[in-house]
């Protein structure tokens, strides 16, 4: 699966699932193909938001590096 190359945070979905009798949570972002597990809804949601922003910053950095390369 190819990760999204969008730099718009609104293009990324965060899906959250409760499991293990409600004691554990998992967030999943289909555009990144990544899952984060934790013990609260807020914890996994915030962690995934941060992961999405990190991915976007990596994309921007790679784009800047590519455009500053001499021809």
C-alpha positions in Angstrom: 0.0 0.0 0.0 1.3 3.5 -0.9 1.1 6.2 1.8 -0.8 9.4 0.9 1.3 12.3 -0.4 -1.3 14.9 0.6 0.0 17.8 2.8 -3.6 18.6 3.9 -4.3 17.1 7.3 -8.1 17.0 6.5 -7.3 14.4 3.8 -6.4 11.8 6.5 -9.0 9.7 8.4 -8.6 8.5 11.9 -10.6 5.4 12.8 -10.8 4.4 16.5 -11.9 1.1 17.8 -12.4 0.0 21.4 -11.6 -3.6 22.3 -10.7 -6.0 25.2 -13.9 -5.3 27.1 -13.4 -1.5 26.6 -10.0 -1.4 28.3 -7.9 -0.8 25.2 -8.2 1.4 22.1 -6.7 1.4 18.7 -6.5 4.2 16.1 -6.0 3.5 12.4 -5.2 5.8 9.5 -6.0 4.2 6.2 -4.0 6.8 4.3 -0.8 5.9 6.2 -1.6 2.2 6.8 -0.6 2.6 10.5 -2.2 1.6 13.8 -1.5 3.0 17.2 -2.7 1.2 20.4 -3.3 2.7 23.8 -5.5 2.7 26.9 -7.8 5.7 26.1 -9.7 7.1 23.2 -8.0 10.5 23.6 -4.6 9.0 23.8 -4.8 7.1 20.5 -6.6 9.9 18.7 -3.9 12.4 19.7 -1.1 10.0 18.9 -2.5 9.5 15.4 -3.0 13.2 14.8 0.7 13.7 15.8 1.7 10.9 13.5 -0.2 12.4 10.6 1.4 15.8 11.2 4.8 14.2 11.4 4.2 12.4 8.0 3.1 15.7 6.4 6.3 17.5 7.7 8.4 14.6 6.3 6.7 15.1 2.9 7.3 18.9 3.0 11.0 18.4 3.9 11.5 15.9 1.1 9.8 18.3 -1.3 12.0 21.1 -0.2 15.2 19.0 -0.5 14.2 17.9 -4.0 13.4 21.4 -5.2 16.7 22.8 -3.8 18.8 20.2 -5.7 20.8 21.9 -8.5 20.0 20.8 -12.1 
